[in-house]
Amino acid sequence: MNTKLVLKKRWLRWTLEILFFVVLYLALRGYMQREMISGQAPDIQAITLQQQDFNLYRAQPKPILIHFWATWCGICKLEQDSIEVLSKDYRVMTIAMQSGSNHDIKAYLYEHNLSFAVINDKEGTFAERYGVVGVPASFVVDRDNKIVASEMGYTTPWGLRLRLWMAD
């Protein structure tokens, strides 16, 4: 058989396979994000594990990243260092969804050398308000408390930085 024809068929097959997986990925991502809210961000009033009072609707000089995660989530572990670095440059509030007691989450943070602010959402109350059905989930909220970007699943640090920068 002609080598050029074999290569052409191989490239066609690979292209179709890649296209199939991209479509499957986008469909799955859309399905997972179907419950996530948009528009006005629901207020969050809580005390962080670091004993800081947090109120989303308090006057905000800058956009904020609201990031839902869990100690039991493998993808969240891949993303946690990016969130840590991002929290040094931007306003970030993380919400540990159904991850145990305050002590359990503090131990996790200590074990992984993480210092970002955390609200313990034991019952999933905040997650429910935001329509979060899986973690990680991120929301960029502008200074007028409008959700300007939302993402479910792994997000690159540059993708989050760009969304926060554009919201400013």
N, C-alpha and C positions, 0 to 999 in steps of 0.2 A: 504494500500500500504506500502511497505517496506520503512522504514525511510532512509536507505542508498541509495536506488534508487531515492527517492525524492530529497535528498541532492545532489546526483550526477547530476541529471537533472537541478537542480537550479544552481549549479556551472557551468555547461556547458552553460546554457543560459546566465549567467552573463559574462562568458568569451567571448562568441560570441558577446554580446552587447558591452562590453568594446573594443574588437577588432574592431567592426564596427565603434565606435566613434573615435578610434585612426586612423584608415584608413581615415575616413572622415576628421578629423583634419589635417592630413598630406597632403591630397589632396587639401584641401582649402588653407593651408599654401603655398604649392607649386604653386597653381594658383595665389595667391596674390604676390608671389615673382618672378613670371615669367618675369617681366619687369625690375627688379633690375639689375643693371650692375655689372660686375666683371672686373678684370684686373686693368688697370690704372685708378686711381680716377680722375674724372674731377676736374679741379682747381676751387677753391672757393676764390674769392677776394671780401671782403666786410668790412664794418665798423659795429662792433657789437653795440648793444644797449648801451653798457658800453663805447662807443666811442673808442674802440680799433681797430686798423687796423689788419685785418686777411687775410693771404695769405697762402693757404694750401701748395703751392709748395715752400714756403720759407723753407730753410734748417730746418729739424726737427730732434732733437736729440732723440726723442721717438715716438712711435706710437700714433695715435690720434683716438678718437672715434668721428665720425660725427653722430649726433643723430637728426633725424627729428621728430618733435612733433607738436601738435597744442593745443591751449587753449580750444578748443571745444571737444577734444578727451578724452573720459572717461578712456580708457586704459592708455593713456599718464599720466593721473593724478595718476593712481596706480603706475606708474614707476618713477615719477618725483623725489621722495625722494631718490631713488637709484641712479639716475643720479646726483643729488646734491652731495651725499656722494662720488660717483665715481670721480666727478670733483675736489675733494680735493686731490686725490691721483694720478690721471692720467690727461693727456691732453684730454680735452673734448670740442668740439664745438657743440652747439645745434642750430638747425635751426627751427624756428617757422614758420610752413607752413600755409599760408592763415589764419592768426589769427588776422588780423586787423592792426591798426596803431601801431607805436612804443609806443605811450602812452598807448594803450590798453594792449600791452604785458608787458610793465613795471608795469602797475597796477596789472596784473595777477601775475607777479613775486613777487611783494611786498606783495600782499594778501596771497600768498602761502609760503612766506619766502624762496624764491629761489634766489641764487646768481650766478648760472652758466652762462657762456657767451652765448649770444643769437644773432643770425643774423635773422632779419625779412625777410622772403621770401614771401612777400605780394602776388606776382603773381604766385608763385610756380615754378619759374625759376630754382632754384637749385634742387628742388625736381624732376623736369622733367629731368634734366641732369643725375640724379642718378637713374632714373626709379622708383621713389617712387610713388606708387598709393594709399597708405594707410599709416597711422601713428599709432603707432610709428614705425620707421624704423631706424636701426643702422648699421653703417659701421665702421669697424676697418681698418684703413689705416696705413701701416707701414712707416718707415722713407724713403723708396724709392717711396712713393706715390702709392703703390699697395694696392688694396682692398684685405685683407686677410680673412675677415669674413663679412658676412652681415646677417641681421635678420629683419624680419618684424613681428610686433606684440610684445606682452609682452615678455621681456627677463629678467631672474633673474639677480640680481646684481653680483652673483658669476659667472654666465655665461659670462657676459661682462668683468669682471675682468680677468677671465681665457683667454678669447680671446685676451685682451690687453697684458697680461703677455706673452702669446705664441708668439705674434707679436714682442715682444721686443728682 
